[in-house]
């Protein structure tokens, strides 16, 4: 399989003003440090090949000797792996690959219960959910004479979902909808039909951790394409990188989150969506769009769905996932797939090996809520806006050296720290009364050690207390680093 090669111009752009920040370090050392930080930040994906020494020297207007020395440093430190007869590829040193949330027992601190910021999900709108299930119970008798197993979902719910897509500018019929037991279930079904073991799946980077896990468990290999928050005004998604990666890897499927991206909260503009659909068509790649956050816009509604830009009458290049979990309640395990009816038929066949349908009661409750959720969503968006402001104010006060990516929706803020200590911070944070998901959970093989996701789905009181706990844990790590530096100086 051909190794992806990182473009010299792309790397030069991401390096930015590395020379201005080099201080008194030699240029080769400063360049190596700059590339190393890009690896930890996830902007240089693992497994790709760096540009040739000559190409990068031209792009950075440096001598080839400087590039050679920088690459040599990266090899010595374990960030480049050289193989006979092939290009050197980007890696992480041994011992630098933790990529999971640590589950551990902990005792609540003196200030009260531990604040769990390891997940982004709101509590249920209790009254509305209770009403939905009461209505579902009244409607249930019509299904009791049947076997109760609906592999594609009950007609009432599929009709509601189809009408919602049509209202958003994407004409849809119930035949294009399949109801699943959540969006994660939907993704697993799609992976089983669209990919085979060993095949590549393009993902935006960072991305939803459970999607990465689903891809790996299906035997496929995620191919990361960076999302660059610093270029949000011009388009954070590297569309040229997506096109190049699709062609170089021959990926049959891509999984992307253009609607209030998890974890950054960014939203792809209409032009980017049109280009994305064009890329899928040109490369014969099925684009799976995760819209689970689409209703959680906080600053402005999103553009029309990516699938509205699909090519051909059937528009089969783009498949869309939806769910009630984020906008309504995670305990309501109802998701769906919008796709061409031919693909829906394939998915029904694959589903028989997993389950025989989503529970009817849950589907009826979901149909009740989705049929008229405008005021409910307005209320939940207002709460999220307030809690986002509380979180940002608390971070500005307690962690002023952190740089937040403030998206236009979703449930979380992607924070850039001044040191690559994300895994260490998540490990010690429970001792200070807060649970965190480390940045590497959102990346491929250990990327994003300089980042951490902080959700604002909890109450304002919890957020203020949680940030105070994070700051205390972070200060402890900083003290430990200073002490280690002092020991090195003494030695």
N, C-alpha and C positions, 0 to 999 in steps of 0.2 A: 504494500500500500504506500502511495506517495506521501512523503512528509510535507506538511504545510510549511511554507516559507513566509516569514513576516516581512512585509515590505519595508524598505529602508526609509521611505518618506513617512510612513505611518509611525515607525519607531521614533524618528526624529521629532515628529509632531508631539508624541506623547512625552518625550524627554523634556520638552519645554525649555526652561531657562536653567538647565543643569549647570552650565558653565558659570553663570552668575552666582550660583550657590556653592561653588566648589571651594571657595576660600583659598587656603594655601595648599590644598591637596594637588598632587600632580593630575594633569588632565585625564590620563588613562584611569587613575583611581576614582576620580569623580564620575567619569562615564560609567565605570563598572558599578559604582554605588547607585547611580541613577537607574540603570537597567535592573539591578537587583530589587530596588524598591518597586519598579513597575511589575516585576514578577509577583511580589508579595501583594501588591494592590490588585492583581488580576488583570491588568491591562496588557501584559505579555503572557498569553496562555501557556501552560505547561505542554510540552510535547511538540511545540512548533520549532522550526529552525530559524535562528537569527539571520539577518541579511549577510551576504558575503562581506568580507572586510573591505573590499574595494567599493562596493555599493554604499555601505554605511559611511565610509570615509568621504565619499563624494557628497552624500546628503548632509553630513555635518560639517563639511569643509575642514576636515582634519587630516593629518597624515595617516597613512595606512599602518605605520608603526604604532601609533596611539591606539588604533582599533585592535590590532593584534595583541597588544599588552593588556587591554581591557578584557578581551575574550579569554586571555590566559588567566587573569585573576578570577574570572567567573568560573572557569573550569576548576581551578585550585579550590575554590570555595564550594564546589558542588552544584553550581547553578547551570552549568553546561555539561552535557554528557557527549563524549566523542566516541564514534564507532568507526571502525575501519571501513573505508569506501563509501561513507555517507556523511551528510552534514551533521554538525553538532546540534543537539536539541536541548531546549530549555527544561530544567528540572528544579527540584528543591533538594537541599542537602539532606542527608540521612538524619532522621529525628525531627524534621521540620514539617511533617505531613499530617498533624492532627486535623481531622475534618469532621468532627461530630460534636453534638451537644453532650456534655457530661451530665449524666443523671446520677445524683448522689443524695443520700439522706442528709438532712440539715435541721438544725434547731432554730426556731424563730429567734430573732434578736430581741433585745429588751424593748424596742420601739413597737413590737407587734409582729404580725405574720410577715413572712417573706413575700416580697412583691415579685410576681412571676412575669417578667418581660421577655420570656423565651418564645412566646407565641404572639401572633397578631390576630386577635379575634375578640369581638365584643360579646358581652352578655346578651341573653335573649331579651327581646321586647316582650316581657312576660304576658301582659294582657292580650296582645295581638296573637301570640302563639297559642295561648289557651283558647281563644276564640276560634282559631283556625282548626284546632283539633276537635273542638266541639262541633263545628260545622262538618268536619270530615266524618265524625261518628254518625251524624244524621244522614250523610250520603252513603255510608258504607253498605246498608242493606241491599242496594241494587247490585252489588258485586258478590254478595254471599252465595247466590245460586251458581256462580261460576267457579272455576278452579283458582282464580285469584292471582294467576301468574301472567304477567304482561311483559315479555322481553323488551318491547320497544316503549312501554309506558302506556298509561291510560289515555284515552283520547282527549279527555277534558284538559289535562295538564299539557299535552303536546300542542293543543290548540292555543292555550294561553301563551306558551313560550313562542310559538310561531308568530302570533300577533304582536308580541313585544319586539321581535326582530323587524317585522314589517314597519312598525312605528318608528324604528331607528334608521330607516332607509335601506333595509335589506329585505326585500320581498321573500317570504318564507311560507311554506306549507307544512302542515303537521307531518307529512310523509318524510320531511327532511329532518325530523327531530327524533332522537332516541333518548329516553330518560334513563339515568344511571344512578347508582348509589353514591353520589358525590362526584366532584370533578376528578379526584384522584383515580377513582374507579374508571372513569371515562378515559383518562390518559392511558391506563394500563391496557384497556381494551384496544385502543388505537395502536399502541406499540405492538401488541400481539398480531395485529393485522398488517400494519404498514412496515414493520421492520423484521429483520432476522438477526440471530446472534452474530455479533462481530461488526454489524453495520454501524455507520456513523449517524448521529442525530445532532443537528446544530442547535445550540442553546444560546440565549443571551447571557451575558456574564457580568455581574452576578445574576443568580436566578433562584427560583423556588426550590428549597432543598429536597422536598419530597419528590419533585419531578426528576431531579438528578438520580435519586435513589431508584425510582421506577425504571428509568432508562437503564441503569446498571443491572438491576435485577432481571430485566428482560434480555440481558446479554448484549445490549447495544452499547455504544461508546459515545459519550457526550463530547461534542466539539465546541469549545467556547468561542464566542465572538463578543468582544468587549462592548459594554454599554458605558459611555463616557459622560458622567454627569456634568463635567466642566464644559462640555460642548452642547449643553441642553438647548441653548438658544438657537443653534444651527442644526440641531438634530443629534441626540445622544447616541442613537443606534448607528453603528458603522455599517451602512448598507453596502458599501463597496466590499467591506470585509465579509459580509454575509454572502454576497455573490461569489467572491473569490473562494471562500471556504466551501460553498456548495459545489463549485466546479472541481476543486482540487480533491475533495473527499468523496464525490459522487453520492452525497447523502440523499437518501430518499425522503427524509422527514426532517422538519425543523420544529422546535417547540419555543415559542416566544410569548412574551407578556407585554404587549404594547399599550395596554390600558391600565395606567397607574401601577406600573411595574413593581413587582415585589422582588427586592426590598426598597428600591429608590423612590417609588411613588411617581416616577416620570411618565409622561403620556406622549406617544408618537403622534405627530401631526398628520394631516390628511395627505400631503404630498409624500411623506414617508410611507404611509400605508399603501398608496398606489404603487410606489416603487417596489415595496416588499412583495405585493401580489405579482408584479411583473417579474421579479426575480424567481419566484416560485414557479411561474409558468415557463420561463426561459430554461430553467435548470431541471424541469420535470420533477420537482420536489414538492411533496405535500406539506403545506404550512399549517401547523396546529397552533391556533391562537387561543391563549388562555384569557378569557374575559371575566374571571371570577371577581375582579375588583371593579368592573365597569360602572356599577351604580354608585361607587364611593368617590365621585368627583367632589372636590371641595372648593376649587377656585373657578372652574369652568367645565361644562359638559364635554365629553370626548367627541371627536369626529365620528362619522359613520363607521361601522365595522370594517375591518380589513377585508372581510369576505365580500363586501359591496364592490370592491375593486377587482374581484376575481375575473379571469379571462374565460371567454366562451360562454355559450348559453347556459350550460350547466354549472359553471363556476366551480369546478371540482378541485381546483388547486388549493383552496383554503378551507380548513375545517375549524369550527369554533367550539370551544368548551365554555359552559356556564355552570353556575351553582348558586344555591341559596346560602351557602355556609358563611360567606364574608358579609354580605349585605343584610342578611336576616339573622340566622343563627347556625352555628356549627353543629349543633345537635340535630338539626333537620338535614339528614343525609340524603339530599336530593340534588343531583346534577343532571347535565344533559350534553348531548352532542348535536351540533347542526352540521349536516353533511349531505352530499348527494345521496339520493335513495339507494343507489347501487352499493355505496359504501355502508349505508345503514344495514342493508341485507347481510353483508359480510360480517359486520359487527354482531348482529344477532346470532349468527352461527358460532362466532368465537365466544360469545357470552355463555352459551350453554355449558361450557367447561368450567365456568366460574360461579355463576348463579343463574336463577331463572326469572329475575325481575326485582324491581324496587318495591318495598312494601306499599300496599295500596293506601293505607292510612296516611303515610308520609306524603304520598303523591297528592292525595286530596287536600291535605293541609297546605302543601306548597302551592297548589292551584288557587286556593282561597287567598293566600297572602299575595301571590304574584298578580292576581287579577286586578288588584287596586292597592298598590303599595306606595303611591306617590307621597302622601302625607307622612307615612312611616319613614320612608327614606329621607325626606326633608328633615325630620326630627333627628335621625341618626347622623346625617351629615353635619347638622348644627353642633351636635355633641362632639363629633370628631374634630371640627374646626376649633372649638374651644380647647379641647384637650391637646391639640397640636400646638397651639399658642402657649399653653402652660408648659409643655415639654420643652419647647425651644427657649422660653424664658429661663427655665431652670437650668438648662444646659449652658446658656450664655453666662449665667451667674456662677455656676459651680465648676464648669469645665470650659473655660474661655478659649483654650487652645484647640478645641475640637471644631471641625468644620462640617456642618450638616448639609446634606443634599435635601433641599426642600421641594418635594414633588407637588404636583397639583391635585393629588388625590391619594387614595389608598389608606393604609393604617400605620405606616411606619416612616421613620427618618433614618436614612443611611448616613452614619457618622464616620468621618475620617479622623483618626487619632494622630497625635504627633509621633507616636512610636508604634512599631509592629508588635503589639502585645495582646491581640484580641483573644487568642486561646487562653493565655495566662489570666486575662481579666475575667473571662467566663468561668475559669476554674476556681478563682478565689472569691468571686462575687457572692456566692451563697453564704460565705462566712460573714458578710456584711449586710445580709438581708435582702438580696435581690438575685433573681435567676436571669441569665442572659444566654442568647444564642450567639456563639462566636462567628465572626465574619467568614472563616473558612467553610462553614456549613453551606454558604450560599455560592461557593465556587467549586472549581474542579481541582482536586488534589492539593489542598492547602493554600490556595490563593486567598487574598483579602485579610491577611493578618493585621493590616493597618485600619481595618473597618469593623464596625459593629452595627447591627440593626437594633434600633430602639423603637418599639411600637408605642403608639399613643392611644391604644384601645382601652386602657384602664382608666379608672377615675382620676380626676385631677390630684386628689390627695395621694393616691398611690404613685402617680408620676413624680410628684415632688419628692416623696420619700424615696422612690426608686433611684432618682438621679442623685440624691444625696448619698445613697449607698454606693452607687457606681463611682462617684467621685472619691469616696473614702477608699474603695478598693484600688482605684487607679492611682491614687496618691501613694498607697503602700507599695505598689509595683514600681513607681518612680523612685521611691526611697531605696528600695532594694537595688535598682539599677545604679543609682548614685553610689551606694555602698560598694557594689561590685567594681565600679569604675575606680573608686578610691583604692581598693585592694590591688587593682592592676597597676595603679601609679606607684604604690608602695613597693610592690614586687619589682 
